[in-house]
Amino acid sequence: MEKFSPVELHKNLFNEITPQLSWDEISDINDHKKKCESKLKELLGWDSFKECEPNLQIIEEDQINGNKHIHFVVQTEVGYYANCHLLMPNEIGCKLPLCVGLQGHVSGAHISLGLYKYDYDEVYLAEQHSDFCVQAINNGYIGLAIEQRAFGDNTGREKAGGTNCGYIAMQANLMGRTLVGERVWDVKQVVKAVKNHFESIITMDNSVLIGESGGGTATFYSACLLDDFSIYVPGVAVCTFKDSIINKEHCVCNYIPSIAKYFDMGDLAVLIAPKKLIVESATEDRWFPLNGAKKAYAEIKRIYKAKNAENNCAMVIGEGPHRSYPDLVWQQIHKMLKNN
């Protein structure tokens, strides 16, 4: 019976919430942006992150399918290192733009490199289409895969691989942090180190940050707080909170305590516009349903219009389930770069 369901109670309570920081079209949008940025950083626990020396260390250089691969680590907080992988052509005649790929809930960042490492990887590669570094090479970019916290080699478990979001996210919450905030911080720190260390071969002109599912979520919040990239592509992750993480059970790493009191996901576009943004969705996405994605994108579009930047946002919709649709995405990336 519904009267014994806390799930139904929470859904009903959620329906009564009006986000306090939805833009009303009356307030000055730039002043509103400052308020939203301050609140989002507070909710993510941003004030607890401290700059540190990157101490970038090359672990290994080898070949992957005829391309040069560099495995390296970057210290993003004192005592914590992110595993990172660059994939590039063997011969580089000029600086190439950087494409950073963030995996979702698969076995690790090696999927971005198109590598099979664990038993189920063949299925991930065949069905998710998120070999972001391979896509980068094929489109004239250098690919960078960053292992997100609680994924792959950075699960904190003795045996790497898979995910460990629940434990790590709850640890973070106890200290006023969030796992997604930590993931965005890692992107910030890694990219800063990479720009410095590999400046002879990498340019941030026309650069791309792309992610799928949980990686798409990190990409979206990175778009809110970081200015490093030319285009941000949150894949199969943008949706109203009600239609996604309220109505459906998701991994705990999607949840930011108290955020619904202030924002729905589309409201956060005030922090992104006029940066170039491509929202990728899917017709049969059971985790981030298309109807909710369209509602969120309508709010995003409204804010971009107010910023006179309508041409800087786009939505691409793949025919099929919750996964990446690289042909559609890269076509839109090139179109947006060409038109701007």
Secondary structure, 3 states (H helix, E strand, C coil): CHHHCHHHHHHHHHHCCCCCCCCCCCCCHHHHHHHHHHHHHHHHCHHHCCCCCCCCEEEEEEEECCEEEEEEEEEEECCEEEEEEEEECCCCCCCEEEEEEECCCCCCHHHHHCCCCCCCHHHHHHHHCCCHHHHHHHCCCEEEEECCCCEHHHCCCCCCCCECHHHHHHHHHHCCCCHHHHHHHHHHHHHHHHHHHCCCCEEEEEEEEEEECHHHHHHHHHHHHCCCCCEEEEECCCCCCHHHHHCCCCCHHHCCCCHHHCCCHHHHHHHCCCCEEEEEEECCCCCCCHHHHHHHHHHHHHHHHHCCCHHHEEEEEECCCCCCCHHHHHHHHHHHHHHC
